[in-house]
Amino acid sequence: MAENAVANDLESMPVEAVLEKLGVDPGKGLSAAEAQKRLAQYGPNALPEEKTNLFKKIAGHFVGPIAFMIEAAALVSLILGDWGDFFIIFGLLVFNAGLEFYQDSKATSALAALKNSLAPQATALRDGKFAVIDAATLVPGDIIKIRLGGIVPADVRLVSGDYASIDQAALTGESLPVNKTVGDTAYSGSVVKQGEMAAVVTGTGSETFFGRTAKLVAGAGAVSQAQKAMFQIGNFLIVVAVVLAMIMVAVQVYVDIVKTDNWGLADALGILQFVLVLLVASIPVAMPAVFSITMALGALALSKEKAIVSRLSSIDEMAGADILCSDKTGTLTKNILTLGDPIPVGGATPEDIVLAGALASRAEDGDAIDGAVIGALADKAVLERYTISKFTPFDPVSKRTEAAVSGADGKAFLTSKGAPHAIVLLANADKAVADEVDAHVAELGAKGYRALAVARSDDGGETWTLLGILPMFDPPRDDSKQTIENVRAKGVSVKMITGDDTAIAKETARQLGLGTNILPAAEVFPKDMDPDNVPGPIADRILTADGFARVFPEHKYAIVKTFQKNGHLVAMTGDGVNDAPALKQADCGIAVSGATDAARGAAALILTAPGLSVIQNAIDEARRIFGRITSYTIYRVALTMDIMFLVVLSTIFLGFQPLTPIMIVLMSLLDDIPIMTVAYDNTSVSEQPIRWRMPHLLSVSAVLGFASIVQSFGLLLMGMEVLSEPGRWAGLGLTDQSHLQSMMFLQLVAGGHLLMLVSRKENWFLKKPYPARPLLIAIFATQLVAVLMCGFGIIVPEIPWKLIGLVWVYLIVWLFIIGLVRIGIDHVLENRSARRAMSIDVVNERLFR
């Protein structure tokens, strides 16, 4: 913090005081010995690199409730010698961990890209001589040269030279290069577009503007909602499974020890084996894989919409995002400086003003203003009629350009364009004209427009005539306003964040209908504020603002963090180094087309087409994917409860095990593997952001689970009744307990997949959208396998076809019953949520009345 304070002082104090404080003579520079001493004190001029143990990184992906359950399942399968089951479970575990490791490794690319943006070499004055040295060896107090095309190698104060035009858009978000003179600050990583100057180094390494940005990137990041959801689901299933297993073990041990005298080791191993196999069945081994595959397919769909997903969990976050923080330049606007309608002063026509301005411009310089003026010509071929004999480029002293021109008729004249006050002074305009120009400039400035004045001289520069004013602005993209309206219609608020001036931000926001409560960062954020802990009053201003102007990287990061701390899921767009910390911290960071490597490395979603229009498609796709994952989760939790409760309750109260260990293993595979096709399912698109509402989801799952338990127990009790009087029901072919176990195996496999039809929708399951073809094929194929296994006695005991048909009739009847249960529980929960929200609104109204 002390070093930051010193750096801030060096940015604000006079240049002479800076040189004195740093103990350097600008004519001689530092001595080699002093530079070496300072290098030892301040460290290298490079971003610090923190190496992470590879084993720890890999092991981290095998930790967590679901991971532990899957690992336990694999271990049990290994102990029992079920090699096929072991390899399937272990393969799913490695697949999911490998996918997570691959995605996480991409996050480090943001820092790598930042490092690549730094200058590798610098021209420094050491012992009175300029020499090219490694930029990493620069120290505070070094005198360096910055020149056209070079990257500024450290934070510096300019000490001599005429001027330099420096592009720092990637760092600060400003849309045009900034003209710098003696005394100004230049930041590490910015690019010199024009001029050459000498400068003194004031900050190196992590203490530069660039370095502080890298620190934010390294510390940024939020735990995904999907990770939190799987943790909660895993905990829920573990508690249910372990409690029921302990109850069953206790009852079995009691029965075997207390009620029988011949209890032995074989009985204990038998109980242990069955409990372990039952736990295997209760573990959702395919859940992480289903999540990953569903998101991967969504990422493929988004790639066709010109959006590349670099972090799969971001899709889940996009579905719930209710705040979109958008950069202005190049995202909401075209990032192309454009001329507005010329404003004549005197008798000049708009065409005369544009032509004179274009003649006072030079396209080969690559200057954005010159390019805009020339681009405004209706016919650029008109320039071929004129010859430029002399051109004076813009400099910060005269604040104008000038050209000596001769026309096709041989007539010579001069044209000039530049800052309005400079052109008014050149033309020696009277007070009335000067006041008129000032009024136009003030009006344009209020809208955030830049203003150029244009003049012409026909007597070799003795006298000049002021022709008029050229307004210049960066216009909104053609699709921005409609995209914002569409995104808002989906329940997402849009906030504009820009490094440009407040007036420009307000005018752009007005044109796009974003609201004009635009806060300048300097008014909101005090110096040295901790961006991770924004004070309450400042947070309140952030939450109610429509946008922010003149922001630095730490401001963007603090804005995103503040929204998150107040319960919002935040999507953030950006394209520069200055956006990288906020992009990484956001729940879904979005790098727009043409973004820097640092922004792309920090982002979770990378747009390859200009503008924001693809974001509305990303929101729709994310909400579809979320719907698929939610339906699978409800199905899997409900089915787990059905299997666990059926086995435990029937063992305790009926003294009968309805499934054999091999049936449980087969059932877990038949229920889980084919259902991965839910990744292709058709789902409706929510009109509002959707998140993991775990109480709601687990409540729905529990109710459907208990309804399924009633269904399964009902069939089991009917089967037990048939077994009690086999002669009365001889035609069914249900003659012993093995047949009853096959019947229950069929009911759980077939009923489980029919349950998927109910869990995938909140309304009636026969309404649109219907299940996708891959899901229907998977369900049908699984039913066919289960029926053939039972009908021909493959692995499980054979049962008659008539009994199979009756089980199916029973399942179809229950499909409609459970469908009604689903509608009922959703209706009850939604009404309860609505009443709770209404109560909160009433309380808030009374509190703030």
Residue pairs with C-beta under 8 A, 6 or more apart in sequence:
1 528
3 207
4 207
4 212
4 528
5 528
7 155
7 202
7 203
7 207
8 527
8 528
9 21
10 18
10 21
10 22
10 140
10 157
10 202
10 203
11 155
11 157
11 185
11 202
13 21
14 183
15 157
15 158
15 159
15 182
15 183
15 200
18 157
18 200
18 202
19 25
19 26
19 159
19 200
22 140
22 141
22 200
22 202
23 141
24 30
24 141
24 142
24 143
24 200
26 143
26 159
26 160
26 198
26 200
27 128
28 125
28 127
28 128
29 124
29 125
29 126
29 127
29 128
29 142
29 143
30 38
30 125
30 126
30 139
30 141
30 142
30 143
31 126
31 127
32 126
32 127
34 141
35 126
35 137
35 139
35 142
38 139
38 140
38 141
39 137
39 139
41 139
42 139
42 140
42 204
42 205
42 207
43 204
43 205
44 136
44 137
44 204
44 205
45 135
45 136
45 137
45 138
45 139
45 153
45 154
45 204
45 205
46 115
46 118
46 136
46 205
47 111
47 114
47 115
47 118
47 205
47 206
47 210
47 211
47 214
48 205
48 206
50 218
57 101
57 104
58 97
58 101
61 67
61 96
61 97
61 98
61 100
61 101
61 104
62 71
62 93
62 97
64 230
64 231
64 234
65 230
65 231
65 233
65 234
65 235
65 237
65 238
66 230
66 231
66 233
66 234
66 284
66 287
66 288
67 93
67 97
67 288
68 234
69 234
69 237
69 238
69 283
69 284
69 285
70 89
70 92
70 93
70 283
70 285
70 288
71 93
72 279
72 283
73 89
73 279
73 280
73 283
73 285
74 86
74 89
74 90
74 93
76 276
76 277
76 279
76 280
77 83
77 85
77 86
77 89
77 280
77 665
78 86
79 276
80 273
80 276
80 277
80 661
82 665
85 280
85 665
85 669
88 285
88 669
88 673
89 280
89 285
92 285
92 286
92 288
92 289
93 285
95 289
95 292
96 288
96 289
96 292
99 292
99 296
99 312
100 292
103 310
103 311
103 312
103 313
106 310
106 311
106 601
107 221
107 311
107 584
107 601
107 602
108 601
109 597
109 600
109 601
110 217
110 580
110 583
110 584
110 598
110 601
110 602
111 214
111 217
111 218
111 601
112 601
113 596
113 597
113 598
113 600
113 601
114 210
114 213
114 214
114 217
114 577
114 580
114 598
114 601
115 214
116 597
117 151
117 170
117 189
117 210
117 577
117 596
117 597
117 598
118 135
118 151
118 153
118 188
118 189
118 210
119 135
119 150
119 151
119 152
119 153
119 188
119 189
120 134
120 135
121 132
121 133
121 134
121 135
121 153
122 132
122 133
122 134
122 135
122 138
122 142
122 144
122 153
122 154
123 130
123 131
123 132
123 133
123 144
123 145
123 147
124 130
124 131
124 133
124 138
124 142
124 143
124 144
125 142
125 143
125 144
125 145
125 198
126 133
126 142
130 145
135 153
135 154
138 144
138 153
138 154
138 201
138 204
139 201
139 204
140 201
140 202
140 203
140 204
141 200
141 201
142 154
142 200
142 201
143 159
143 198
143 199
143 200
143 201
144 153
144 154
144 156
144 198
144 199
144 200
144 201
145 196
145 197
145 198
145 199
146 152
146 156
146 164
146 186
146 192
146 196
146 197
146 198
146 199
147 192
147 195
147 196
148 192
148 193
148 194
148 195
148 196
149 191
149 192
150 191
150 192
151 189
151 190
151 191
151 192
152 166
152 186
152 187
152 188
152 189
152 190
152 191
152 192
152 199
153 188
154 188
154 201
154 202
154 203
154 204
154 208
155 185
155 186
155 187
155 188
155 201
155 202
155 203
155 204
155 207
155 208
155 209
155 210
156 185
156 186
156 199
156 200
156 201
156 202
157 183
157 184
157 185
157 186
157 199
157 200
157 202
158 164
158 180
158 181
158 182
158 183
158 184
158 185
158 186
158 197
158 198
158 199
159 182
159 197
159 198
159 199
159 200
160 182
160 197
160 198
161 182
161 195
161 196
161 197
161 198
162 181
162 195
162 197
162 395
162 396
162 397
163 179
163 180
163 181
163 194
163 195
163 197
163 395
163 396
163 397
164 179
164 180
164 186
164 192
164 194
164 195
164 196
164 197
165 177
165 178
165 179
165 180
165 192
165 193
165 194
165 195
166 177
166 178
166 180
166 186
166 190
166 191
166 192
166 193
167 177
167 178
167 190
167 191
167 192
167 193
168 174
168 177
168 178
168 186
168 187
168 190
168 191
169 175
169 176
169 177
169 329
169 499
169 576
170 189
170 190
170 575
170 576
170 577
170 578
170 596
170 598
171 187
171 189
171 190
171 209
171 210
171 213
171 553
171 576
171 577
171 578
172 187
172 499
172 552
172 578
173 327
173 328
173 329
173 498
173 499
173 500
173 551
173 576
173 578
173 579
174 329
174 499
174 500
175 328
175 329
175 333
175 335
175 337
175 474
175 500
175 504
176 337
176 368
176 369
177 193
177 194
177 368
179 396
180 186
180 195
180 197
181 396
182 197
185 202
186 199
187 208
187 209
187 210
188 203
188 208
188 209
188 210
188 211
189 208
189 209
189 210
189 577
193 366
194 365
194 367
194 393
203 209
203 211
204 211
205 211
206 212
206 214
206 215
209 552
209 553
210 577
212 553
212 554
213 553
213 554
213 577
213 578
213 580
213 581
216 531
216 553
216 554
216 557
216 580
216 581
216 585
217 580
217 581
217 584
217 598
217 602
219 532
220 557
220 581
220 582
220 584
220 585
220 602
221 584
221 585
222 564
222 585
222 586
222 587
224 313
224 314
224 316
224 317
224 587
225 313
225 316
225 317
225 320
225 569
225 587
225 691
225 692
226 291
226 313
226 316
226 629
226 692
227 313
228 692
229 633
229 692
229 694
230 287
230 288
230 291
232 692
232 694
232 698
233 284
233 287
233 633
233 637
233 694
233 698
236 637
236 698
237 282
237 283
237 284
237 637
237 640
240 282
240 640
240 641
240 644
241 278
241 279
241 282
241 283
241 640
241 644
244 644
244 645
244 648
245 275
245 278
245 279
245 648
247 648
247 652
248 275
248 278
248 647
248 648
248 651
248 652
249 271
249 275
251 651
251 652
252 271
252 651
253 271
255 655
256 263
256 267
256 271
257 263
273 661
274 657
274 661
277 661
277 664
277 665
278 643
278 644
278 647
278 664
280 664
280 665
280 668
281 640
281 643
281 644
281 664
281 665
281 667
281 668
282 640
282 643
282 644
284 636
284 640
284 672
285 668
285 672
286 672
286 673
286 675
286 676
287 632
287 633
287 636
289 676
290 629
290 632
290 675
290 676
290 678
290 679
291 629
292 312
293 676
293 679
294 625
294 628
294 629
294 632
294 678
294 679
295 309
295 312
295 313
295 315
295 316
295 625
295 629
296 312
296 679
297 625
297 679
297 680
298 309
298 315
298 621
298 622
298 624
298 625
299 308
299 309
299 312
299 315
301 621
302 308
302 309
302 315
302 605
302 617
302 618
302 621
303 309
305 614
305 617
305 618
305 621
306 607
306 608
306 609
306 614
307 605
307 606
307 607
307 608
307 614
307 617
307 618
308 605
308 606
308 607
308 608
309 315
309 604
309 605
309 606
310 600
310 603
310 604
310 605
310 606
311 604
311 605
313 604
314 587
314 588
314 589
314 604
314 605
315 621
315 622
315 625
315 626
316 622
316 625
316 626
316 629
317 569
317 571
317 587
317 588
317 604
317 622
318 571
318 587
318 588
318 605
318 618
318 619
318 622
319 619
319 622
319 623
319 625
319 626
319 686
319 689
319 690
319 691
320 569
320 587
320 626
320 689
320 690
320 691
320 692
321 492
321 569
321 570
321 571
321 587
321 588
321 619
321 689
322 491
322 492
322 493
322 568
322 569
322 689
323 492
323 493
323 495
323 563
323 568
323 569
323 570
323 571
324 487
324 492
324 493
324 494
324 495
324 570
324 571
324 572
324 573
324 615
325 495
325 496
325 497
325 556
325 559
325 560
325 563
325 570
325 571
325 572
325 573
325 582
325 586
326 332
326 494
326 495
326 496
326 497
326 572
326 573
326 612
327 496
327 497
327 498
327 573
327 574
327 575
327 576
327 579
327 592
328 496
328 497
328 498
328 500
328 504
328 505
328 508
329 335
329 474
329 498
329 499
329 500
329 575
330 575
330 592
330 594
330 610
331 477
331 573
331 574
331 575
331 592
331 611
331 612
332 476
332 477
332 480
332 496
332 508
332 512
332 612
333 474
333 475
333 476
333 477
333 480
333 508
334 474
334 475
334 476
334 477
335 474
336 372
336 474
336 475
337 368
337 369
337 371
337 372
337 450
337 472
337 473
337 474
338 372
338 375
338 376
338 472
338 473
338 474
338 475
339 354
339 372
339 373
339 375
339 376
339 470
339 471
339 472
340 449
340 470
340 471
340 472
340 473
341 350
341 471
342 350
342 353
342 354
342 468
342 469
342 470
342 471
343 440
343 468
343 469
343 470
343 471
344 350
344 353
344 467
344 468
345 433
345 436
345 437
345 466
345 467
345 468
345 469
346 433
346 465
346 466
346 467
346 468
348 465
348 467
348 468
350 468
351 378
352 467
353 454
353 467
353 468
353 469
353 470
354 373
354 376
354 377
354 470
355 377
355 382
356 415
356 417
356 454
356 455
356 456
356 467
357 373
357 376
357 415
357 417
357 452
357 454
357 470
358 373
358 374
358 376
358 377
358 383
359 383
359 386
359 388
359 403
359 405
359 415
360 373
360 401
360 402
360 403
360 415
360 416
360 417
360 454
361 367
361 369
361 370
361 371
361 373
361 374
361 401
361 403
361 417
362 370
362 388
362 391
362 393
362 401
363 370
363 371
363 374
365 393
367 394
369 450
369 452
369 472
370 401
372 472
373 417
373 452
373 470
374 380
374 383
376 470
377 383
385 407
385 408
386 405
386 406
386 407
386 408
387 405
387 406
388 403
388 404
388 405
389 404
389 405
389 406
389 412
390 403
390 404
391 401
391 402
391 403
391 404
392 398
392 401
392 402
392 403
393 401
394 400
394 401
394 418
398 418
398 422
399 418
399 419
399 421
399 422
400 416
400 417
400 418
400 419
400 422
400 423
400 426
401 416
401 417
401 418
402 414
402 415
402 416
403 414
403 415
403 416
404 412
404 414
405 412
405 413
405 414
405 415
406 412
406 413
407 413
411 458
412 460
413 456
413 457
413 458
414 456
414 457
414 460
414 461
414 464
415 454
415 455
415 456
415 457
416 423
416 426
416 454
416 455
416 456
416 457
416 464
417 423
417 452
417 453
417 454
417 455
417 470
418 452
418 453
419 452
419 453
420 437
420 438
420 441
420 451
420 452
420 453
420 469
422 453
423 453
423 454
423 455
423 464
423 466
424 433
424 434
424 437
424 453
424 466
426 455
426 464
427 433
427 455
427 464
427 465
427 466
428 463
428 464
429 437
429 466
433 466
437 453
437 466
437 469
440 451
440 469
441 451
441 469
444 450
444 451
444 469
444 471
445 451
445 503
446 503
446 507
447 473
447 503
447 507
448 473
448 500
448 501
448 503
448 504
448 505
448 506
448 507
448 508
449 471
449 472
449 473
449 504
449 507
450 471
450 472
450 473
451 469
451 470
451 471
451 472
452 469
452 470
452 472
453 466
453 468
453 469
453 470
454 466
454 467
454 468
454 469
454 470
455 464
455 465
455 466
455 467
456 464
456 465
456 467
457 463
457 464
457 465
458 465
473 504
473 507
474 504
474 508
476 508
476 511
476 512
477 610
477 611
477 612
479 611
479 612
479 613
480 512
480 611
480 612
481 511
481 512
481 513
482 613
483 611
483 612
483 613
483 615
483 616
484 494
484 512
484 513
484 514
484 612
485 513
486 616
487 494
487 612
487 615
487 616
487 619
488 494
489 687
490 616
490 619
490 620
490 687
490 688
490 689
491 687
491 688
491 689
492 571
492 619
492 689
494 514
495 514
495 545
495 546
495 547
495 548
495 559
496 505
496 508
496 509
496 512
496 514
496 518
496 546
496 547
496 548
497 547
497 548
497 551
497 556
497 559
497 582
498 504
498 505
498 508
498 547
498 548
498 549
498 551
499 549
499 550
499 551
499 552
499 578
500 549
500 550
501 549
501 550
502 518
502 520
502 549
502 550
504 549
505 518
505 547
505 548
505 549
506 516
506 518
506 549
508 514
509 515
509 516
509 518
509 546
509 547
510 516
514 546
514 547
515 546
515 547
516 546
517 544
517 545
517 546
517 547
518 545
518 546
518 547
518 548
518 549
519 541
519 542
519 545
519 547
519 548
519 549
520 548
520 549
520 550
521 548
521 549
521 550
521 551
521 552
521 555
522 550
524 538
524 541
524 542
524 548
524 555
525 538
525 554
525 555
525 558
529 535
529 538
529 558
531 554
531 555
531 557
531 558
531 561
532 558
532 561
534 542
534 558
534 561
534 562
534 565
538 562
539 562
539 565
539 566
542 548
542 558
542 559
542 562
542 563
543 562
543 563
543 566
548 555
548 559
551 559
552 578
553 577
553 578
553 579
553 580
553 581
553 582
554 581
556 572
556 574
556 578
556 579
556 581
556 582
557 581
557 582
557 585
559 582
560 570
560 572
560 582
560 585
560 586
561 585
563 570
564 570
564 585
564 587
569 587
569 588
569 689
569 691
570 586
570 587
570 588
571 586
571 587
571 588
571 589
571 590
571 615
572 579
572 582
572 583
572 585
572 586
572 588
572 589
572 590
573 579
573 590
573 591
573 592
573 612
573 615
574 580
574 582
574 583
574 589
574 590
574 591
574 592
574 595
574 599
574 603
575 591
575 592
575 593
575 594
575 595
575 596
575 599
576 595
576 596
576 598
576 599
577 596
577 598
577 599
579 591
579 595
579 599
579 602
580 598
580 599
580 601
580 602
581 602
582 589
583 589
583 590
583 591
583 599
583 602
583 603
583 604
584 602
584 603
586 604
588 604
588 605
589 602
589 603
589 604
589 605
590 603
590 604
590 605
590 606
590 607
590 615
591 599
591 600
591 602
591 603
591 605
591 606
591 607
592 607
592 610
592 611
592 612
593 607
593 608
593 609
593 610
593 611
594 610
595 603
595 606
600 606
605 618
607 614
607 615
620 685
623 685
623 686
623 690
624 683
624 685
626 686
626 690
627 683
627 684
627 686
627 690
627 760
628 678
628 679
628 681
628 683
628 760
630 697
631 678
631 681
631 683
631 756
631 759
631 760
631 761
632 675
632 678
632 756
632 759
633 697
633 701
634 697
634 700
634 701
634 704
634 759
635 675
635 752
635 755
635 756
635 759
635 760
636 672
637 697
637 698
637 701
637 702
637 705
638 701
638 702
638 704
638 705
638 708
638 755
638 759
639 671
639 705
639 708
639 748
639 752
639 755
640 705
641 701
641 702
641 705
641 706
641 708
641 709
642 705
642 708
642 709
642 711
642 712
642 748
642 751
642 752
643 659
643 664
643 667
643 748
645 705
645 709
646 658
646 709
646 712
646 713
646 716
646 744
646 748
647 657
647 658
647 659
647 664
649 709
649 713
650 656
650 657
650 658
650 713
650 716
651 657
654 716
654 720
656 720
656 737
656 740
657 741
658 716
658 740
658 741
658 744
659 667
659 741
659 744
659 745
659 748
660 741
660 796
662 795
662 796
663 741
663 745
663 796
666 745
666 789
666 795
666 796
667 745
667 748
667 749
667 752
670 749
670 782
670 785
670 786
671 748
671 749
671 752
671 753
671 782
674 753
674 778
674 779
674 781
674 782
675 753
675 756
675 775
675 778
676 778
677 772
677 774
677 775
677 777
677 778
678 756
678 760
678 775
680 772
680 773
680 774
680 775
681 760
681 771
681 772
681 775
682 769
682 770
682 771
682 772
683 760
683 769
684 761
684 769
696 829
696 833
699 825
699 829
700 822
700 825
700 826
700 829
703 821
703 825
704 755
704 758
704 759
704 818
704 821
704 822
704 825
707 817
707 818
707 821
708 751
708 755
708 818
711 747
711 751
711 814
711 817
711 818
712 744
712 747
712 748
712 751
715 743
715 744
715 747
715 807
715 810
716 740
716 744
719 734
719 740
719 743
719 744
720 740
722 728
722 729
722 732
722 734
723 734
723 735
723 736
723 737
723 740
726 734
726 735
731 802
732 800
732 802
732 803
732 806
733 739
733 799
733 800
733 802
733 803
734 740
734 743
734 799
734 803
738 797
739 797
739 799
739 803
741 796
741 797
742 790
742 796
742 797
742 798
742 799
743 790
743 799
743 803
743 807
745 786
745 790
745 796
746 786
746 787
746 790
746 799
746 804
746 807
747 807
747 810
747 811
749 782
749 783
749 786
750 783
750 786
750 787
750 807
750 808
750 811
751 811
751 814
753 779
753 782
753 783
754 779
754 811
754 812
754 814
754 815
755 818
756 775
756 779
757 765
757 771
757 779
757 815
758 765
758 815
758 818
758 819
758 822
759 822
760 771
761 767
761 822
762 822
762 823
762 826
763 823
764 819
764 823
765 815
765 819
765 822
766 819
771 779
787 804
788 794
789 795
789 796
790 796
790 798
790 799
790 804
791 798
791 799
791 801
791 804
792 798
